[in-house]
Amino acid sequence: MTRIQRGLQVCRAVDRDTACYRPLYEEKKNASVQLSVDDFFKKVYKMPSASTCSLHSCTVIVDDQVITGDDEDDMNYMMRELTEEYNNWGLEINFDKTQYMVVGGQGQDIVTDYGTIEKTSHYKYLGVALTSDGKDDKDICNKIVQGKKIIRQLHSLLWNDTILKNTKQRVFKTIVEPPTIYGAEAWVMNSKLSKKINAVEMSFWRRCCGLTLEDHVRNDKIREIMETEVTLTDTTEAKQLKWYGHMKRMEEDRLPKKIHEWIPIERKKRGRPRHTWKKKTKHTMDGRNLQEEDYLDRNRWRLGCDIRPQRL
């Protein structure tokens, strides 16, 4: 008999004996259920690890759970502990929907005593596309496609001359911009991807002006007509800086800060170093005259993030 089944039997027994004390009973029962749920998630979040890696983690979002480990042995150990804890509570893991991914390496299907976990090279979690090469290109391209679909659906609305300019600006801020740059805090964009992001934005403003590419009107002129100066690239950089300041103010035991300050033990490969998020953030800070210690002052940091840099 599982803990949940025993708890339900106790609740039914108490229910028969305390019908006249219904409000008190409901309060006690809700408190008992909440304590049980808190105890379960406390064990799940503090999942032990077989290795000494400090980056292993167990994240729970509603009914989805993500486990990160250092190697295959670490993952096998954590999955075994997690499955046993679930069984104690009368719960089962759906292995048909469970997958695992190796970032920056090769791997094979993991076979456990309870089922087989299929290996994948990419998957989507909480609206973000994750790939085994650790790059953001696929996720950024997916967001660009979503932005284009939304603009096409708004085509007749944007070409309508009776709709005020201010209304179209609000439509962009509330309908187009959020899904297009969702999750942009962790993006590593090169100049090619930045141009694609700005092309989506200009497609929206161009339709608002009743123009097409065949009219050969410069983007600066279109922005002047629509009275908008801040680009999606500027907004993306501001989101990244705000996240950087928030992460630097975190406690040392927080997982995002550990990952940011983690240094791989492997030697660097030959050739040009990759364009990293740290380097991009440093370059963005220089463009806004922000210093490293400015993140300690929350108001000063947020004001600096919203400054539009001068671009050539």
C-alpha positions as CSV (number, residue, x, y, z in Angstrom):
1,M,0.0,0.0,0.0
2,T,1.4,3.4,-1.0
3,R,1.6,6.5,1.1
4,I,-1.2,8.1,-1.0
5,Q,-3.5,5.1,-0.5
6,R,-2.9,5.1,3.3
7,G,-3.5,8.8,3.4
8,L,-6.8,8.5,1.6
9,Q,-8.0,5.8,4.0
10,V,-7.1,8.0,7.0
11,C,-9.0,10.9,5.4
12,R,-12.1,8.8,4.8
13,A,-12.0,7.5,8.4
14,V,-11.6,11.1,9.8
15,D,-14.4,12.2,7.4
16,R,-16.9,9.9,9.0
17,D,-16.0,10.9,12.6
18,T,-15.8,14.7,12.1
19,A,-18.7,15.6,9.9
20,C,-19.8,18.2,12.4
21,Y,-16.4,19.8,12.4
22,R,-16.2,20.3,8.6
23,P,-14.3,23.6,8.5
24,L,-11.7,22.3,10.9
25,Y,-11.4,19.0,9.1
26,E,-10.9,20.7,5.7
27,E,-8.2,22.9,7.1
28,K,-6.4,19.9,8.7
29,K,-6.7,17.8,5.6
30,N,-5.3,20.5,3.3
31,A,-2.4,21.2,5.6
32,S,-1.6,17.4,5.7
33,V,-1.7,17.1,1.9
34,Q,0.4,20.2,1.5
35,L,3.0,18.8,3.9
36,S,3.1,15.5,2.0
37,V,3.6,17.3,-1.3
38,D,6.3,19.5,0.1
39,D,8.1,16.5,1.5
40,F,7.9,14.8,-1.9
41,F,9.3,17.7,-3.8
42,K,12.0,18.3,-1.2
43,K,13.3,14.8,-1.9
44,V,12.9,15.2,-5.6
45,Y,14.8,18.5,-5.8
46,K,17.6,17.2,-3.6
47,M,18.3,14.2,-5.8
48,P,21.7,12.7,-4.9
49,S,24.5,12.3,-7.5
50,A,27.0,9.4,-8.0
51,S,29.7,11.8,-9.1
52,T,31.4,14.8,-7.6
53,C,30.1,17.2,-10.3
54,S,28.6,20.3,-8.7
55,L,26.3,21.0,-11.7
56,H,23.9,18.0,-11.3
57,S,20.4,19.2,-10.8
58,C,16.7,18.1,-10.7
59,T,14.2,20.7,-12.0
60,V,10.4,20.2,-11.7
61,I,7.9,22.2,-13.8
62,V,4.3,21.1,-13.1
63,D,4.4,17.4,-14.2
64,D,7.6,17.7,-16.3
65,Q,11.0,16.9,-14.7
66,V,14.5,17.5,-16.0
67,I,17.6,15.8,-14.6
68,T,21.1,17.1,-15.5
69,G,24.2,15.0,-14.8
70,D,27.9,14.8,-15.6
71,D,28.0,11.4,-17.3
72,E,26.0,8.3,-18.1
73,D,26.7,6.6,-14.8
74,D,25.5,9.7,-13.0
75,M,22.3,9.7,-15.0
76,N,21.7,6.0,-14.3
77,Y,22.1,6.5,-10.6
78,M,19.8,9.5,-10.4
79,M,17.1,7.8,-12.6
80,R,17.2,4.8,-10.3
81,E,16.8,6.9,-7.2
82,L,14.1,8.9,-8.8
83,T,12.1,5.9,-10.0
84,E,12.3,4.3,-6.6
85,E,11.0,7.5,-4.9
86,Y,8.1,7.7,-7.4
87,N,7.2,4.0,-6.7
88,N,7.0,4.7,-3.0
89,W,4.4,7.4,-3.7
90,G,2.4,5.2,-6.2
91,L,3.6,7.2,-9.2
92,E,5.1,5.9,-12.5
93,I,7.4,7.4,-15.0
94,N,6.2,7.4,-18.6
95,F,9.3,6.1,-20.4
96,D,7.6,6.5,-23.8
97,K,7.8,10.2,-23.4
98,T,11.1,10.3,-21.5
99,Q,14.2,11.2,-23.6
100,Y,17.8,12.2,-22.8
101,M,20.3,14.3,-24.7
102,V,24.1,14.5,-24.5
103,V,25.5,18.0,-25.1
104,G,28.8,18.1,-26.9
105,G,29.3,14.3,-27.1
106,Q,28.0,10.9,-28.2
107,G,25.7,8.7,-26.4
108,Q,23.3,5.7,-26.6
109,D,20.0,4.6,-25.2
110,I,20.0,4.2,-21.5
111,V,18.6,0.8,-20.3
112,T,17.2,0.7,-16.8
113,D,15.4,-2.0,-14.7
114,Y,12.2,-0.1,-15.4
115,G,12.5,0.8,-19.1
116,T,14.6,2.2,-21.8
117,I,15.3,5.9,-22.3
118,E,15.7,6.9,-25.9
119,K,18.5,9.3,-26.9
120,T,17.7,12.4,-28.9
121,S,19.7,15.1,-30.5
122,H,17.1,17.9,-29.9
123,Y,13.9,18.5,-28.0
124,K,11.6,21.3,-27.0
125,Y,11.1,22.2,-23.3
126,L,9.0,25.1,-22.1
127,G,8.9,26.6,-25.5
128,V,12.7,26.5,-26.0
129,A,14.4,24.2,-28.6
130,L,17.5,22.6,-27.1
131,T,20.1,20.8,-29.3
132,S,23.0,18.5,-28.6
133,D,25.5,20.9,-30.1
134,G,24.7,23.5,-27.4
135,K,23.9,26.3,-30.0
136,D,20.8,28.5,-30.2
137,D,20.4,28.7,-33.9
138,K,17.5,26.2,-34.1
139,D,15.6,27.9,-31.3
140,I,16.2,31.4,-32.8
141,C,15.0,30.2,-36.3
142,N,11.9,28.7,-34.7
143,K,11.1,32.0,-33.0
144,I,11.6,33.8,-36.3
145,V,9.2,31.5,-38.1
146,Q,6.6,32.0,-35.3
147,G,7.0,35.8,-35.7
148,K,6.4,35.6,-39.4
149,K,3.3,33.5,-39.0
150,I,1.8,36.0,-36.6
151,I,2.6,38.9,-38.9
152,R,0.9,37.1,-41.8
153,Q,-2.2,36.5,-39.7
154,L,-2.3,40.3,-38.9
155,H,-1.8,41.3,-42.6
156,S,-5.2,42.8,-43.2
157,L,-5.1,44.6,-39.8
158,L,-1.7,46.2,-40.5
159,W,-2.7,47.4,-44.0
160,N,-5.8,49.1,-42.6
161,D,-5.3,52.9,-42.8
162,T,-8.1,53.6,-40.3
163,I,-6.2,52.0,-37.5
164,L,-4.1,54.5,-35.5
165,K,-0.3,54.3,-35.5
166,N,-0.2,54.0,-31.7
167,T,-2.5,51.0,-31.9
168,K,-0.3,49.2,-34.3
169,Q,2.7,49.9,-32.1
170,R,0.8,48.3,-29.2
171,V,0.0,45.3,-31.3
172,F,3.7,44.8,-32.0
173,K,4.6,45.1,-28.4
174,T,1.9,42.7,-27.1
175,I,1.4,40.2,-29.9
176,V,4.5,40.1,-32.1
177,E,7.5,40.9,-29.9
178,P,6.9,38.5,-26.9
179,P,6.8,35.2,-28.9
180,T,9.5,36.3,-31.3
181,I,12.2,36.9,-28.7
182,Y,10.9,34.5,-26.0
183,G,13.9,33.0,-24.2
184,A,16.3,35.6,-25.7
185,E,18.0,36.1,-22.4
186,A,20.3,33.1,-23.1
187,W,20.7,33.5,-26.9
188,V,24.1,33.8,-28.5
189,M,23.4,35.6,-31.7
190,N,25.8,36.4,-34.6
191,S,25.3,39.2,-37.1
192,K,23.5,36.9,-39.5
193,L,20.8,35.9,-36.9
194,S,20.5,39.5,-35.8
195,K,19.7,40.6,-39.3
196,K,17.0,37.9,-39.5
197,I,15.4,39.1,-36.3
198,N,15.4,42.7,-37.5
199,A,14.0,41.6,-40.9
200,V,10.9,40.1,-39.1
201,E,10.4,43.4,-37.3
202,M,10.8,45.5,-40.5
203,S,8.2,43.2,-42.2
204,F,5.7,44.3,-39.6
205,W,6.5,48.1,-39.8
206,R,6.6,48.0,-43.6
207,R,3.1,46.6,-43.8
208,C,1.9,49.2,-41.3
209,C,3.1,51.9,-43.7
210,G,1.4,50.2,-46.7
211,L,4.7,49.4,-48.4
212,T,6.4,46.4,-49.8
213,L,10.0,45.5,-50.6
214,E,9.5,46.5,-54.2
215,D,9.0,50.2,-53.1
216,H,12.7,50.3,-52.1
217,V,12.1,52.5,-49.0
218,R,15.0,52.4,-46.5
219,N,14.4,51.0,-43.0
220,D,15.4,54.3,-41.4
221,K,12.7,56.1,-43.3
222,I,10.1,53.4,-42.3
223,R,11.1,53.7,-38.6
224,E,10.8,57.5,-38.8
225,I,7.3,57.2,-40.2
226,M,6.2,54.7,-37.5
227,E,8.1,56.7,-34.8
228,T,10.0,53.8,-33.5
229,E,13.7,53.7,-32.8
230,V,14.3,50.7,-30.5
231,T,14.9,47.5,-32.6
232,L,14.3,43.9,-31.6
233,T,18.1,43.5,-31.3
234,D,18.2,46.4,-28.8
235,T,15.4,44.8,-26.8
236,T,17.1,41.4,-26.9
237,E,20.4,42.9,-25.6
238,A,18.5,44.7,-22.8
239,K,16.8,41.4,-21.7
240,Q,20.2,39.7,-21.7
241,L,21.8,42.4,-19.5
242,K,18.9,42.4,-17.1
243,W,19.2,38.6,-16.8
244,Y,23.0,39.0,-16.3
245,G,22.6,41.5,-13.5
246,H,19.9,39.3,-11.9
247,M,22.1,36.2,-12.1
248,K,25.2,38.0,-10.6
249,R,23.1,39.0,-7.6
250,M,22.1,35.4,-7.0
251,E,23.4,33.4,-4.1
252,E,26.5,31.2,-4.8
253,D,24.5,27.9,-4.6
254,R,22.0,28.8,-7.3
255,L,22.3,26.7,-10.4
256,P,22.3,29.5,-13.0
257,K,25.2,31.1,-11.3
258,K,27.1,27.8,-11.0
259,I,26.7,27.2,-14.8
260,H,27.7,30.7,-15.7
261,E,30.9,30.5,-13.6
262,W,31.7,26.9,-14.5
263,I,34.9,26.2,-16.4
264,P,35.2,23.0,-18.4
265,I,38.1,20.7,-17.5
266,E,38.8,19.8,-21.1
267,R,41.5,21.6,-23.1
268,K,40.4,24.2,-25.8
269,K,40.3,23.0,-29.3
270,R,42.4,24.4,-32.1
271,G,41.1,27.3,-34.2
272,R,39.1,30.4,-33.5
273,P,37.3,30.5,-30.1
274,R,33.6,30.3,-30.2
275,H,31.5,33.4,-29.8
276,T,30.2,33.0,-26.2
277,W,27.4,34.5,-24.3
278,K,29.9,36.1,-21.8
279,K,31.8,37.9,-24.6
280,K,28.6,39.1,-26.1
281,T,27.3,40.4,-22.8
282,K,30.6,42.2,-22.2
283,H,30.4,43.8,-25.6
284,T,26.9,45.0,-24.9
285,M,27.9,46.4,-21.5
286,D,30.7,48.5,-23.2
287,G,28.1,49.9,-25.7
288,R,26.0,51.1,-22.8
289,N,28.9,52.3,-20.6
290,L,28.1,49.8,-17.9
291,Q,30.8,48.6,-15.5
292,E,31.0,45.2,-13.9
293,E,30.2,46.5,-10.4
294,D,27.1,48.4,-11.5
295,Y,24.9,45.3,-11.2
296,L,25.0,45.7,-7.4
297,D,22.8,48.8,-7.8
298,R,19.6,47.4,-9.3
299,N,18.1,50.8,-10.4
300,R,21.4,51.9,-12.0
301,W,21.7,48.6,-13.8
302,R,18.1,48.6,-15.2
303,L,18.4,52.2,-16.4
304,G,21.7,51.3,-18.2
305,C,20.1,48.3,-19.8
306,D,17.4,50.3,-21.4
307,I,19.8,52.8,-23.0
308,R,20.0,52.4,-26.8
309,P,23.6,52.0,-27.9
310,Q,25.0,54.0,-30.8
311,R,25.3,51.7,-33.9
312,L,27.3,52.5,-37.0
